[in-house]
């Protein structure tokens, strides 16, 4: 489970215009249409082609829990790709992204400053540049640590340095002990 990756996906899913199919047969029919055949769906879900055909014909309605999870994940990953792309592009170009987090935040600064880490609950609007960096890193397959680094850089610039108006000598922001993180487009 990826805390930042799942959070970014959830933010994009809020922009969907229609709900994804809920029943297993409807999800299977959607995947068959998307992948243009039952064989590709069977390989993707690691089941037999005959099983996929039975779901498509409503002969099987209730999948095993692990198959239901794979089916849900694959349908959600492919649902409304143009809406997903448009939401990401808008966030990366004009809208930006809002991060809501409760975590331990601290920073490295010159001697004499109060740089001790403490739990903070922040809701901060990040500029489009950081939304673009987060989405690009996610699409490139970055792990949670890399996404956390990008978010920490964004919080350093926007929250701690206030766009360059204060704390100019701040070196590094520590973003640890994350209790929750949510994103909003």
KEFI-633551 format. One record per residue (C-alpha): residue in three letters; x, y, z; residue number from 1. Coordinates in nm, 2 decimals, always signed. Example, Ala and Ser with C-alpha at 12.3 -4.5 7.8 and 13.67 -1.06 7.14 Angstrom:
2
   residuo        x        y        z   num
       Ala    +1.23    -0.45    +0.78     1
       Ser    +1.37    -0.11    +0.71     2
//
This chain:
185
   residuo        x        y        z   num
       Unk    +0.00    +0.00    +0.00     1
       Unk    +0.14    +0.33    -0.11     2
       Unk    +0.02    +0.62    +0.11     3
       Unk    +0.11    +0.90    -0.13     4
       Unk    +0.03    +0.71    -0.45     5
       Unk    -0.31    +0.60    -0.32     6
       Unk    -0.38    +0.95    -0.21     7
       Unk    -0.30    +1.09    -0.55     8
       Unk    -0.52    +0.83    -0.71     9
       Unk    -0.81    +0.90    -0.48    10
       Unk    -0.78    +1.28    -0.56    11
       Unk    -0.80    +1.20    -0.93    12
       Unk    -1.09    +0.95    -0.88    13
       Unk    -1.30    +1.24    -0.73    14
       Unk    -1.30    +1.40    -1.07    15
       Unk    -1.48    +1.10    -1.24    16
       Unk    -1.81    +1.19    -1.39    17
       Unk    -1.97    +0.84    -1.36    18
       Unk    -1.92    +0.56    -1.11    19
       Unk    -1.72    +0.26    -1.22    20
       Unk    -1.91    -0.07    -1.26    21
       Unk    -1.98    -0.24    -0.92    22
       Unk    -2.09    -0.59    -1.00    23
       Unk    -1.83    -0.85    -1.10    24
       Unk    -2.00    -0.94    -1.43    25
       Unk    -2.02    -0.57    -1.53    26
       Unk    -1.66    -0.52    -1.43    27
       Unk    -1.56    -0.82    -1.64    28
       Unk    -1.75    -0.70    -1.94    29
       Unk    -1.59    -0.36    -1.91    30
       Unk    -1.24    -0.51    -1.90    31
       Unk    -1.32    -0.74    -2.20    32
       Unk    -1.43    -0.43    -2.40    33
       Unk    -1.12    -0.23    -2.29    34
       Unk    -0.87    -0.51    -2.37    35
       Unk    -1.06    -0.64    -2.68    36
       Unk    -1.09    -1.00    -2.58    37
       Unk    -1.13    -1.25    -2.30    38
       Unk    -0.78    -1.40    -2.33    39
       Unk    -0.61    -1.08    -2.24    40
       Unk    -0.84    -1.03    -1.94    41
       Unk    -0.78    -1.39    -1.83    42
       Unk    -0.40    -1.34    -1.84    43
       Unk    -0.43    -1.01    -1.66    44
       Unk    -0.65    -1.15    -1.37    45
       Unk    -0.46    -1.48    -1.37    46
       Unk    -0.78    -1.69    -1.43    47
       Unk    -0.89    -1.91    -1.71    48
       Unk    -1.05    -1.77    -2.03    49
       Unk    -1.35    -1.99    -1.96    50
       Unk    -1.40    -1.82    -1.62    51
       Unk    -1.39    -1.48    -1.78    52
       Unk    -1.65    -1.60    -2.03    53
       Unk    -1.88    -1.72    -1.75    54
       Unk    -1.86    -1.38    -1.58    55
       Unk    -1.94    -1.20    -1.90    56
       Unk    -2.26    -1.42    -1.95    57
       Unk    -2.37    -1.38    -1.58    58
       Unk    -2.32    -1.75    -1.51    59
       Unk    -2.09    -1.65    -1.22    60
       Unk    -2.17    -1.35    -1.01    61
       Unk    -1.96    -1.36    -0.69    62
       Unk    -1.58    -1.38    -0.73    63
       Unk    -1.34    -1.51    -0.46    64
       Unk    -1.21    -1.22    -0.25    65
       Unk    -0.86    -1.21    -0.41    66
       Unk    -1.01    -1.21    -0.76    67
       Unk    -1.27    -0.94    -0.66    68
       Unk    -0.98    -0.72    -0.53    69
       Unk    -0.78    -0.77    -0.85    70
       Unk    -1.09    -0.70    -1.07    71
       Unk    -1.17    -0.38    -0.87    72
       Unk    -0.82    -0.26    -0.90    73
       Unk    -0.79    -0.32    -1.27    74
       Unk    -1.12    -0.16    -1.35    75
       Unk    -1.05    +0.15    -1.14    76
       Unk    -0.70    +0.18    -1.30    77
       Unk    -0.86    +0.19    -1.65    78
       Unk    -1.18    +0.38    -1.57    79
       Unk    -1.23    +0.71    -1.76    80
       Unk    -0.87    +0.77    -1.88    81
       Unk    -0.95    +1.10    -2.06    82
       Unk    -1.11    +1.25    -1.75    83
       Unk    -0.82    +1.13    -1.54    84
       Unk    -0.57    +1.28    -1.79    85
       Unk    -0.76    +1.61    -1.80    86
       Unk    -0.78    +1.64    -1.42    87
       Unk    -0.40    +1.57    -1.39    88
       Unk    -0.32    +1.82    -1.67    89
       Unk    -0.54    +2.09    -1.51    90
       Unk    -0.38    +2.04    -1.17    91
       Unk    -0.03    +2.05    -1.33    92
       Unk    -0.09    +2.36    -1.54    93
       Unk    -0.33    +2.59    -1.35    94
       Unk    -0.51    +2.44    -1.06    95
       Unk    -0.24    +2.30    -0.84    96
       Unk    -0.31    +2.05    -0.56    97
       Unk    -0.41    +2.08    -0.20    98
       Unk    -0.24    +1.85    +0.06    99
       Unk    -0.39    +1.78    +0.39   100
       Unk    -0.16    +1.60    +0.63   101
       Unk    -0.09    +1.53    +0.99   102
       Unk    +0.27    +1.44    +1.04   103
       Unk    +0.59    +1.51    +1.22   104
       Unk    +0.75    +1.81    +1.04   105
       Unk    +1.08    +1.97    +1.11   106
       Unk    +1.37    +2.13    +0.92   107
       Unk    +1.74    +2.18    +0.91   108
       Unk    +1.84    +2.54    +0.97   109
       Unk    +2.14    +2.74    +1.09   110
       Unk    +2.23    +2.73    +1.46   111
       Unk    +2.01    +2.94    +1.68   112
       Unk    +1.67    +2.85    +1.52   113
       Unk    +1.40    +2.64    +1.67   114
       Unk    +1.41    +2.35    +1.42   115
       Unk    +1.28    +2.07    +1.65   116
       Unk    +1.04    +1.83    +1.48   117
       Unk    +0.68    +1.84    +1.60   118
       Unk    +0.34    +1.70    +1.49   119
       Unk    +0.16    +1.95    +1.27   120
       Unk    -0.17    +1.93    +1.09   121
       Unk    -0.14    +2.12    +0.77   122
       Unk    -0.37    +2.20    +0.48   123
       Unk    -0.17    +2.37    +0.21   124
       Unk    -0.24    +2.46    -0.15   125
       Unk    +0.06    +2.36    -0.36   126
       Unk    +0.14    +2.53    -0.68   127
       Unk    +0.09    +2.35    -1.02   128
       Unk    +0.46    +2.29    -1.05   129
       Unk    +0.46    +2.05    -0.76   130
       Unk    +0.13    +1.88    -0.88   131
       Unk    +0.31    +1.82    -1.21   132
       Unk    +0.62    +1.68    -1.03   133
       Unk    +0.40    +1.45    -0.81   134
       Unk    +0.20    +1.31    -1.10   135
       Unk    +0.51    +1.27    -1.32   136
       Unk    +0.70    +1.09    -1.05   137
       Unk    +0.39    +0.86    -0.99   138
       Unk    +0.36    +0.78    -1.36   139
       Unk    +0.73    +0.70    -1.37   140
       Unk    +0.69    +0.45    -1.10   141
       Unk    +0.84    +0.64    -0.81   142
       Unk    +0.81    +0.48    -0.47   143
       Unk    +0.65    +0.64    -0.16   144
       Unk    +0.98    +0.78    -0.04   145
       Unk    +1.03    +0.98    -0.36   146
       Unk    +0.68    +1.12    -0.35   147
       Unk    +0.73    +1.21    +0.02   148
       Unk    +1.05    +1.40    -0.08   149
       Unk    +0.86    +1.60    -0.35   150
       Unk    +0.59    +1.68    -0.10   151
       Unk    +0.85    +1.79    +0.16   152
       Unk    +1.01    +2.02    -0.10   153
       Unk    +0.67    +2.17    -0.17   154
       Unk    +0.59    +2.22    +0.19   155
       Unk    +0.94    +2.38    +0.24   156
       Unk    +0.87    +2.64    -0.03   157
       Unk    +0.51    +2.71    +0.04   158
       Unk    +0.46    +2.66    +0.41   159
       Unk    +0.80    +2.72    +0.58   160
       Unk    +0.95    +2.97    +0.33   161
       Unk    +0.62    +3.13    +0.22   162
       Unk    +0.73    +3.16    -0.14   163
       Unk    +1.07    +3.31    -0.05   164
       Unk    +0.94    +3.58    +0.20   165
       Unk    +1.09    +3.41    +0.51   166
       Unk    +1.32    +3.14    +0.63   167
       Unk    +1.56    +3.18    +0.34   168
       Unk    +1.83    +2.99    +0.50   169
       Unk    +1.62    +2.68    +0.55   170
       Unk    +1.81    +2.38    +0.42   171
       Unk    +1.59    +2.07    +0.44   172
       Unk    +1.24    +1.97    +0.56   173
       Unk    +1.19    +1.65    +0.74   174
       Unk    +0.85    +1.49    +0.68   175
       Unk    +0.81    +1.18    +0.89   176
       Unk    +0.56    +0.99    +1.12   177
       Unk    +0.28    +1.05    +0.87   178
       Unk    -0.06    +0.98    +1.03   179
       Unk    -0.26    +1.07    +0.73   180
       Unk    -0.22    +1.24    +0.39   181
       Unk    -0.49    +1.34    +0.15   182
       Unk    -0.48    +1.53    -0.17   183
       Unk    -0.75    +1.74    -0.34   184
       Unk    -0.74    +1.87    -0.70   185
//
